[in-house]
Amino acid sequence: MLNGTPCPKTYLSIKDALEALEGRWKLLILFALSAGPRRFKELSRDVQGITDKTLSKELKALELNQLVNREVKDTFPPTIEYSITEHGLSLEKLMDELHYWGLAHREKIMGK
């Protein structure tokens, strides 16, 4: 910020972050993967409410942004495992803050 006015570069960096994490599911997928590598069906169970088609699309986008790694294991049939990258782990503080904010927001809005 310059003299209390947001800098154009700040808008650009926030825009980039939002584009990488946009949508309802990406942070939930990353949160699930922060507990350890998962296969597709495990992720589908962990991230309740997501369709397989959406999960596949979101995983591809996360992989493109180098937040998730896709590893094909040399088994028969081939096993595919997803894991969070170091770059993805850099979002851990953000996910923690969102968790605590969500708890406070739920309490304020719903009294729960």
N, CA and C of each residue as an Amber inpcrd file, in Angstrom:
protein
   336
   0.8300000  -1.1810000   0.0000000   0.0000000   0.0000000   0.0000000
   0.8700000   1.2380000   0.0000000   0.4490000   2.2050000  -0.7560000
   1.1090000   3.5060000  -0.7870000   0.1510000   4.5370000  -0.2080000
   0.5310000   5.1470000   0.8930000  -0.2980000   6.1780000   1.5350000
  -1.7320000   5.7080000   1.7670000  -1.9050000   4.4700000   2.1860000
  -3.2350000   3.9420000   2.4620000  -3.9960000   3.4970000   1.2260000
  -3.3980000   3.6280000   0.0470000  -4.0380000   3.2200000  -1.1970000
  -3.4380000   1.8880000  -1.6540000  -4.2740000   0.9050000  -1.9420000
  -3.7370000  -0.3780000  -2.4090000  -2.9280000  -0.2160000  -3.6960000
  -1.8060000  -0.8840000  -3.7310000  -0.9070000  -0.8590000  -4.8820000
  -1.4630000  -1.7840000  -5.9790000  -1.3870000  -1.3860000  -7.2580000
  -1.8720000  -2.2530000  -8.3430000  -1.2380000  -3.6500000  -8.3300000
   0.0260000  -3.7550000  -7.9040000   0.6800000  -5.0570000  -7.8390000
   0.0200000  -5.9520000  -6.7950000  -0.5160000  -5.3270000  -5.7390000
  -1.2260000  -6.0880000  -4.7080000  -2.4660000  -6.7260000  -5.3050000
  -3.2000000  -5.9580000  -6.0960000  -4.3830000  -6.5100000  -6.7480000
  -4.0110000  -7.6810000  -7.6440000  -2.9250000  -7.5400000  -8.3700000
  -2.4890000  -8.5890000  -9.2940000  -2.1190000  -9.8650000  -8.5400000
  -1.3980000  -9.7300000  -7.4370000  -1.0020000 -10.9220000  -6.6890000
  -2.2080000 -11.5890000  -6.0390000  -3.1590000 -10.8020000  -5.5510000
  -4.3720000 -11.3830000  -4.9680000  -5.1870000 -12.0650000  -6.0590000
  -5.2710000 -11.4460000  -7.2180000  -5.9790000 -12.0400000  -8.3610000
  -5.3530000 -13.3730000  -8.7420000  -4.0180000 -13.4300000  -8.7930000
  -3.3170000 -14.6770000  -9.1270000  -3.6300000 -15.7720000  -8.1100000
  -3.6030000 -15.4020000  -6.8280000  -3.8910000 -16.3760000  -5.7680000
  -5.3190000 -16.8860000  -5.8760000  -6.2560000 -15.9770000  -6.0940000
  -7.6570000 -16.3840000  -6.2000000  -7.8960000 -17.2730000  -7.4170000
  -7.2270000 -16.9860000  -8.5080000  -7.3780000 -17.8210000  -9.7030000
  -6.8380000 -19.2240000  -9.4660000  -5.7390000 -19.3430000  -8.7400000
  -5.1510000 -20.6600000  -8.4590000  -6.0250000 -21.4700000  -7.5010000
  -6.7660000 -20.7740000  -6.6340000  -7.5410000 -21.4560000  -5.5920000
  -9.0500000 -21.2960000  -5.7670000  -9.4580000 -20.7000000  -6.8930000
 -10.8780000 -20.3920000  -7.0750000 -11.7420000 -21.6440000  -7.0320000
 -12.9730000 -21.4260000  -6.6790000 -13.9380000 -22.5070000  -6.6410000
 -14.1750000 -23.0100000  -5.2340000 -15.1120000 -23.8690000  -5.1550000
 -15.5940000 -24.3790000  -3.8800000 -14.7260000 -25.4860000  -3.3020000
 -13.9330000 -26.1580000  -4.1400000 -13.3260000 -27.4220000  -3.7340000
 -11.8190000 -27.4330000  -3.5520000 -11.0990000 -26.5410000  -4.1940000
  -9.6350000 -26.6540000  -4.2290000  -8.9970000 -26.6630000  -2.8410000
  -9.4030000 -25.7430000  -1.9780000  -8.8100000 -25.7080000  -0.6380000
  -9.1910000 -26.9490000   0.1760000 -10.3930000 -27.4660000  -0.0420000
 -10.7980000 -28.6850000   0.6640000  -9.9730000 -29.8920000   0.1980000
  -9.6880000 -29.9430000  -1.0890000  -8.8360000 -31.0180000  -1.6200000
  -7.4320000 -30.9030000  -1.0280000  -6.8890000 -29.7010000  -1.0110000
  -5.5560000 -29.4920000  -0.4470000  -5.5380000 -29.8340000   1.0400000
  -6.5930000 -29.4780000   1.7430000  -6.6880000 -29.8080000   3.1650000
  -6.6790000 -31.3250000   3.3530000  -7.4300000 -32.0490000   2.5420000
  -7.4620000 -33.5140000   2.6250000  -6.0760000 -34.0990000   2.3420000
  -5.3920000 -33.5450000   1.3500000  -4.0600000 -34.0520000   0.9910000
  -2.9910000 -33.6630000   2.0050000  -3.2580000 -32.6480000   2.8100000
  -2.2670000 -32.2550000   3.8190000  -2.1060000 -33.3330000   4.8920000
  -3.0650000 -34.2450000   4.9840000  -2.9750000 -35.3620000   5.9280000
  -2.1540000 -36.5210000   5.3600000  -1.8280000 -36.4480000   4.0650000
  -1.0320000 -37.4960000   3.4370000  -1.5690000 -37.8420000   2.0640000
  -0.7830000 -38.5840000   1.2860000  -1.1880000 -38.9500000  -0.0750000
  -2.5010000 -39.7320000  -0.0760000  -3.2710000 -39.5280000  -1.1350000
  -4.5660000 -40.1840000  -1.2760000  -4.7610000 -40.6600000  -2.7100000
  -5.4960000 -41.7420000  -2.8360000  -5.9560000 -42.1730000  -4.1480000
  -7.2490000 -41.4190000  -4.4550000  -7.6630000 -41.4680000  -5.7090000
  -8.8160000 -40.6950000  -6.1670000 -10.0610000 -40.9760000  -5.3250000
 -10.3970000 -42.2300000  -5.1350000 -11.6100000 -42.5830000  -4.3890000
 -11.5160000 -42.1710000  -2.9230000 -10.3190000 -42.2060000  -2.3600000
 -10.1370000 -41.7400000  -0.9880000 -10.4430000 -40.2420000  -0.9000000
  -9.9300000 -39.4970000  -1.8780000 -10.2140000 -38.0600000  -1.9160000
 -11.7020000 -37.7980000  -2.1020000 -12.3190000 -38.5850000  -2.9550000
 -13.7470000 -38.4420000  -3.2020000 -14.5520000 -38.6370000  -1.9180000
 -14.1300000 -39.5800000  -1.0940000 -14.8010000 -39.8080000   0.2010000
 -14.4850000 -38.6870000   1.1940000 -13.2300000 -38.2390000   1.2100000
 -12.8080000 -37.2050000   2.1670000 -13.4960000 -35.8580000   1.9010000
 -13.5940000 -35.5030000   0.6350000 -14.1850000 -34.2200000   0.2480000
 -15.6640000 -34.4920000  -0.0850000 -16.4550000 -34.5360000   0.9380000
 -17.8640000 -34.9270000   0.7890000 -18.6330000 -33.9460000  -0.0760000
 -19.4140000 -34.4940000  -1.0020000 -20.2700000 -33.6840000  -1.8620000
 -19.6960000 -33.3870000  -3.2320000 -18.4180000 -33.6710000  -3.4480000
 -17.8000000 -33.4070000  -4.7460000 -18.0780000 -34.5770000  -5.6890000
 -18.3740000 -34.2680000  -6.9400000 -18.5790000 -35.3280000  -7.9280000
 -17.2190000 -35.7750000  -8.4610000 -17.1680000 -36.9770000  -9.0020000
 -15.9150000 -37.4810000  -9.5650000 -15.4290000 -36.5930000 -10.7120000
 -16.3550000 -36.1090000 -11.5310000 -15.9920000 -35.2460000 -12.6580000
 -15.3500000 -33.9530000 -12.1550000 -15.9470000 -33.3510000 -11.1280000
 -15.4080000 -32.1050000 -10.5700000 -14.0720000 -32.3520000  -9.8850000
 -13.9680000 -33.4530000  -9.1450000 -12.7090000 -33.7790000  -8.4800000
 -11.5930000 -33.9330000  -9.5020000 -11.8650000 -34.6250000 -10.5800000
 -10.8670000 -34.8080000 -11.6350000 -10.4360000 -33.4660000 -12.2170000
 -11.3960000 -32.5960000 -12.5000000 -11.1020000 -31.2680000 -13.0560000
 -10.2740000 -30.4320000 -12.0770000 -10.6520000 -30.4590000 -10.8200000
  -9.9450000 -29.6590000  -9.8090000  -8.5270000 -30.1820000  -9.5740000
  -8.3540000 -31.5010000  -9.5660000  -7.0190000 -32.0740000  -9.3970000
  -6.1000000 -31.6670000 -10.5480000  -6.6350000 -31.6620000 -11.7680000
  -5.8300000 -31.2400000 -12.9260000  -5.4040000 -29.7790000 -12.7870000
  -6.3310000 -28.9280000 -12.3370000  -6.0050000 -27.5100000 -12.1560000
  -4.9760000 -27.3260000 -11.0400000  -5.1170000 -28.0720000  -9.9520000
  -4.1580000 -27.9820000  -8.8500000  -2.7810000 -28.4830000  -9.2810000
  -2.7690000 -29.5160000 -10.1010000  -1.4970000 -30.0380000 -10.6190000
  -0.8420000 -29.0110000 -11.5450000  -1.6340000 -28.3610000 -12.3750000
  -1.1290000 -27.3270000 -13.2890000  -0.4960000 -26.1800000 -12.5110000
  -1.0560000 -25.8540000 -11.3510000  -0.5220000 -24.7880000 -10.5020000
   0.5400000 -25.2910000  -9.5260000   0.9810000 -26.5170000  -9.7150000
   2.0490000 -27.1460000  -8.9260000   1.7340000 -27.1970000  -7.4310000
   0.4500000 -27.3580000  -7.1110000   0.0220000 -27.4890000  -5.7270000
  -0.1770000 -28.9480000  -5.3500000  -0.3940000 -29.7870000  -6.3770000
  -0.6330000 -31.2170000  -6.1900000   0.2550000 -31.9950000  -7.1500000
   0.7370000 -33.1220000  -6.6750000   1.5430000 -34.0300000  -7.4980000
   0.7210000 -35.2860000  -7.7790000   0.7420000 -35.7430000  -9.0140000
   0.0630000 -36.9750000  -9.4200000   1.1380000 -38.0030000  -9.7400000
   1.1070000 -39.1250000  -9.0220000   2.1110000 -40.1620000  -9.2310000
   1.4280000 -41.4630000  -9.6540000   1.8990000 -42.0020000 -10.7860000
   1.3870000 -43.2800000 -11.2740000   2.3320000 -44.3640000 -10.7890000
   1.8150000 -45.2520000  -9.9620000   2.6250000 -46.3460000  -9.3990000
   2.6800000 -47.5030000 -10.3950000   3.8190000 -48.1650000 -10.4310000
   4.0310000 -49.2790000 -11.3570000   3.4560000 -50.5580000 -10.7610000
   2.1420000 -50.6380000 -10.7570000   1.4350000 -51.8220000 -10.2620000
   0.4700000 -52.2850000 -11.3460000  -0.1320000 -53.4330000 -11.1040000
  -1.1560000 -53.8850000 -12.0380000  -2.4430000 -54.1380000 -11.2750000
  -3.5050000 -53.4330000 -11.5800000  -3.5630000 -52.3020000 -12.5070000
  -2.8220000 -51.0990000 -11.9280000  -2.4850000 -50.1290000 -12.7740000
  -1.7390000 -48.9670000 -12.2870000  -2.4930000 -48.2500000 -11.1580000
  -1.7660000 -47.8200000 -10.1610000  -2.3140000 -47.0720000  -9.0390000
  -1.8990000 -45.6180000  -9.1900000  -2.8530000 -44.7280000  -9.0340000
  -2.5570000 -43.2940000  -9.1170000  -2.7660000 -42.7030000  -7.7350000
  -1.7530000 -41.9750000  -7.2830000  -1.7960000 -41.3780000  -5.9560000
  -1.5200000 -39.8790000  -6.0720000  -2.2850000 -39.1130000  -5.3190000
  -2.1330000 -37.6600000  -5.3050000  -1.5300000 -37.2360000  -3.9770000
  -0.6480000 -36.2450000  -4.0360000  -0.0500000 -35.7090000  -2.8130000
   0.0900000 -34.2010000  -2.9680000   0.1700000 -33.5410000  -1.8370000
   0.3560000 -32.0910000  -1.8460000   1.8490000 -31.8040000  -2.0160000
   2.1710000 -30.8000000  -2.8050000   3.5710000 -30.4260000  -3.0370000
   4.0370000 -29.4710000  -1.9430000   5.3280000 -29.1830000  -1.9440000
   5.8650000 -28.1830000  -1.0120000   5.1780000 -26.8330000  -1.2420000
   4.9580000 -26.5090000  -2.5050000   4.2720000 -25.2640000  -2.8440000
   2.8530000 -25.2680000  -2.2620000   2.1770000 -26.4090000  -2.3450000
   0.8480000 -26.5400000  -1.7660000   0.8720000 -26.4350000  -0.2540000
   1.9060000 -27.0000000   0.3590000   2.0410000 -26.9240000   1.8190000
   2.2480000 -25.4910000   2.3040000   2.7170000 -24.6250000   1.4110000
   2.8970000 -23.2240000   1.8070000   1.5530000 -22.5510000   2.0930000
   0.4480000 -23.1980000   1.7490000  -0.8880000 -22.6670000   2.0250000
  -1.4190000 -23.1040000   3.3910000  -0.6190000 -23.8690000   4.1340000
  -1.0780000 -24.4030000   5.4130000  -1.5260000 -23.2930000   6.3770000
  -0.7790000 -22.2290000   6.4570000  -1.1310000 -21.1200000   7.3520000
  -2.4590000 -20.4840000   6.9260000  -2.6310000 -20.3150000   5.6210000
  -3.8830000 -19.7690000   5.0850000  -5.0570000 -20.6880000   5.4250000
  -4.8840000 -22.0020000   5.2620000  -5.9590000 -22.9480000   5.5750000
  -6.2970000 -22.9310000   7.0600000  -5.2740000 -22.8230000   7.9080000
  -5.5200000 -22.7190000   9.3490000  -6.3250000 -21.4620000   9.6670000
  -5.9130000 -20.3390000   9.0870000  -6.6220000 -19.0780000   9.3240000
  -8.0600000 -19.1480000   8.8270000  -8.2880000 -19.7570000   7.6620000
  -9.6450000 -19.9240000   7.1470000 -10.4730000 -20.8120000   8.0720000
  -9.8500000 -21.8410000   8.6140000 -10.5350000 -22.7270000   9.5610000
 -11.0270000 -21.9330000  10.7740000 -10.1300000 -21.1640000  11.3790000
 -10.5010000 -20.4030000  12.5750000 -11.5040000 -19.2980000  12.2500000
 -11.3390000 -18.6470000  11.1070000 -12.2940000 -17.6360000  10.7050000
 -13.6610000 -18.2730000  10.4730000 -13.6790000 -19.4450000   9.8260000
 -14.9380000 -20.1500000   9.5800000 -15.6570000 -20.5210000  10.8690000
 -14.8890000 -20.9590000  11.8690000 -15.4930000 -21.2640000  13.1730000
 -16.1210000 -20.0170000  13.7910000 -15.3910000 -18.9120000  13.7760000
 -15.8950000 -17.6590000  14.3370000 -17.1010000 -17.1550000  13.5460000
 -17.0480000 -17.2780000  12.2340000 -18.1430000 -16.8420000  11.3720000
 -19.4090000 -17.6750000  11.6370000 -19.2320000 -18.9740000  11.7460000
 -20.3600000 -19.8710000  12.0320000 -21.0040000 -19.4920000  13.3680000
 -20.1530000 -19.2060000  14.3650000 -20.6520000 -18.8200000  15.6780000
 -21.4310000 -17.5060000  15.5970000 -20.8650000 -16.5360000  14.8690000
 -21.4970000 -15.2140000  14.7660000 -22.8300000 -15.2770000  14.0070000
 -22.8490000 -16.0040000  12.9200000 -24.0160000 -16.0320000  12.0500000
 -25.0860000 -17.0130000  12.5380000 -24.6540000 -18.1850000  12.9580000
 -25.6080000 -19.2430000  13.3190000 -25.6780000 -19.5170000  14.8120000
 -24.7660000 -18.9450000  15.5470000 -24.7580000 -19.2010000  16.9740000
 -24.3350000 -20.6190000  17.3250000 -23.6060000 -21.2750000  16.4040000
 -23.1670000 -22.6590000  16.6440000 -21.6760000 -22.7280000  16.8370000
